[in-house]
Amino acid sequence: MPAQTKVKGLRERFAAGETVLAAEGYVFEMERRGYLQAGPFVPEVVLEHPELVRQLTREFAHAGSDITLAFTYYGHREKLRMVNRENDLEKLNSMALKIAREVANETGTLMAGNICNTTCYDPTNEESFKEVRRIFKEEVEWAVKGGADLLLAETYNDFGEAMLALEAMKQHGNGLPTIVMLAPQTDNKTRDGYSYPDACRRLEQAGADCVGLNCNFGPQTMIPAMREIRKVCKGPLAALPVGYRTTEKEPQMQSLTLNGKRAFYEELDAFCCARSDFADFGKAMKEIGVLYVGICCGNCSRYFRKLAETMGRKPEASRYTPDMSRHFVYGNHERLKKCNTEGLKYLYTPTENKA
């Protein structure tokens, strides 16, 4: 299927200094809706309920995403082996790419092929590199065949695996633009020992069109990390935090604790961001000069609409942006009743705050 040619390309947007907004988070959102199993996190829903994948993809475009991402994250050979569905490998990837291409054409967005961490990369065992290269080659070639406008490599714990992904995209990607993002850890360096500024600088020098961070860190902890990367990288940067309130003490979602126990995965809801967290994040990204901005795991349409509006956009979903001036208790519209705006408002006030 041919790629949409009327949409301004990624490199052209970057050259013009335009911000590109990217909604991700398909895995967690499908788990939240009851169509994907936490643990293996394999996107079987692509095969079992493709209509739901299509709907979520449209929702993200409706909320303001410039990018339609093919839902192939953890849809690679290593992960499908985990759920005994390796025979469905090409079918799943082809379906996900087909859905993304069609929605991108419908919505005027750019379609991205997804090249994610393999989970079989072992930095101490060069034999593992062969399988990683095989997986990346398959994913890149399927993305090109499926009409991708760009290639997105993401969520790498190791600089070495990120470099293998970039090499595969450059070798097999038919010249498509490339984005490479690392998954930040609590000690602010990759598993194989590179600081994130140094790793991003090296990826940029190796030819990636855009480099940065995605996943693991929430908005508050990703902001300072991006400031450090900006100091050493000259080109476009990418930043996609998770939708959870991480802290300096517990900087990534996997390190969050609740009642002394690890919250990841089932107790993460206790740490969900407020929409204002993404307004603050968007403002910081504009100040730092990050051009590829989005939300990763934990994303939802209301978060992304707030981010898009903060970045100066007015997506279709802005029709439904909250207007509390018309709320029957907290509003000030002329049609509202005093028995509610005064009486109920008083009853709704916490006892300790009542006059």
GIHU-V581297 format. One record per run of one state. SS is the DSSP state (alpha for helix, beta for strand, coil for the rest). FROM is the first residue (numbers start at 0). TO is the last residue. If there is no record, write none. Layout:
SS/FROM/TO, SS/FROM/TO
This chain:
coil/0/8, alpha/9/14, coil/15/18, beta/19/22, coil/23/24, alpha/25/31, coil/32/43, alpha/44/47, coil/48/48, alpha/49/61, coil/62/65, beta/66/68, coil/69/75, alpha/76/81, coil/82/84, alpha/85/106, coil/107/108, beta/109/115, coil/116/125, alpha/126/144, coil/145/148, beta/149/155, coil/156/157, alpha/158/171, coil/172/175, beta/176/181, coil/182/187, beta/188/188, coil/189/193, beta/194/194, alpha/195/204, coil/205/208, beta/209/217, alpha/218/229, coil/230/234, beta/235/241, coil/242/242, beta/243/243, coil/244/250, beta/251/251, alpha/252/254, coil/255/255, beta/256/257, coil/258/259, beta/260/261, coil/262/266, alpha/267/270, beta/271/271, coil/272/273, alpha/274/287, coil/288/290, beta/291/294, coil/295/299, alpha/300/309, coil/310/314, alpha/315/319, coil/320/322, alpha/323/325, coil/326/336, alpha/337/347, coil/348/349, alpha/350/352, coil/353/354
